[in-house]
């Protein structure tokens, strides 16, 4: 059986997800006045847990982009976004 056929699923308790973002958010000073411009895919742990869950937990807002585009990110930042995460490739 090849690696693509062998799917593995990891079930994490909600306490693990809840415990991940606060340390980073506190270190970065993220709070309820922030708006994340989210262009990362939500299947990626950083895009989902730190990005989406983290900002919502901090009381901030999240503006979801349908896909990453430099122009869309720039427009969203000019429209009030205060934070944007990127993953170098």
VENCORPE-V462794 format. One record per residue. N is the residue number from 1. PHI is phi in degrees with one decimal (* if undefined). NEAR is the number of other ideal C-beta (glycine too) atoms within 10 Angstrom. Layout:
BEGIN
<<N & PHI & NEAR> <N & PHI & NEAR>>
END
This chain:
BEGIN
<<1 & * & 5> <2 & -80.8 & 5> <3 & -60.6 & 7> <4 & -68.1 & 6> <5 & -77.5 & 6> <6 & -90.6 & 7> <7 & -86.8 & 6> <8 & -121.8 & 5> <9 & -119.5 & 4> <10 & -115.6 & 4> <11 & -101.3 & 4> <12 & -104.0 & 10> <13 & -66.4 & 8> <14 & -61.0 & 7> <15 & -63.5 & 8> <16 & -67.1 & 9> <17 & -63.8 & 15> <18 & -65.7 & 12> <19 & -87.2 & 10> <20 & -71.7 & 17> <21 & -69.4 & 20> <22 & -54.4 & 13> <23 & -60.2 & 9> <24 & -68.0 & 13> <25 & -64.1 & 19> <26 & -63.6 & 11> <27 & -63.0 & 8> <28 & -89.2 & 13> <29 & 72.4 & 8> <30 & -81.4 & 22> <31 & -151.4 & 13> <32 & -67.1 & 9> <33 & -88.5 & 10> <34 & -91.4 & 18> <35 & -128.9 & 18> <36 & -86.2 & 25> <37 & -92.0 & 24> <38 & -102.0 & 23> <39 & -112.6 & 22> <40 & -78.1 & 22> <41 & -65.1 & 13> <42 & -77.1 & 12> <43 & -83.0 & 7> <44 & -88.3 & 13> <45 & -59.8 & 13> <46 & -68.9 & 15> <47 & -64.2 & 18> <48 & -87.2 & 16> <49 & -75.5 & 19> <50 & -74.6 & 20> <51 & -70.8 & 25> <52 & -66.0 & 18> <53 & -64.5 & 16> <54 & -61.7 & 24> <55 & -67.2 & 24> <56 & -65.0 & 13> <57 & -64.6 & 16> <58 & -77.7 & 20> <59 & 89.3 & 11> <60 & -84.2 & 18> <61 & -112.9 & 15> <62 & -127.3 & 17> <63 & -104.7 & 18> <64 & -83.6 & 14> <65 & -93.9 & 15> <66 & -63.0 & 7> <67 & -164.0 & 7> <68 & -72.4 & 15> <69 & -153.5 & 12> <70 & -55.5 & 8> <71 & -65.5 & 7> <72 & -65.2 & 15> <73 & -64.4 & 18> <74 & -59.7 & 13> <75 & -63.8 & 13> <76 & -67.6 & 20> <77 & -67.3 & 15> <78 & -67.0 & 8> <79 & -86.5 & 10> <80 & 129.3 & 10> <81 & -64.9 & 19> <82 & -116.1 & 14> <83 & -149.7 & 18> <84 & -147.4 & 19> <85 & -98.5 & 16> <86 & -136.2 & 10> <87 & -119.4 & 11> <88 & -66.6 & 3> <89 & -123.4 & 3>>
END
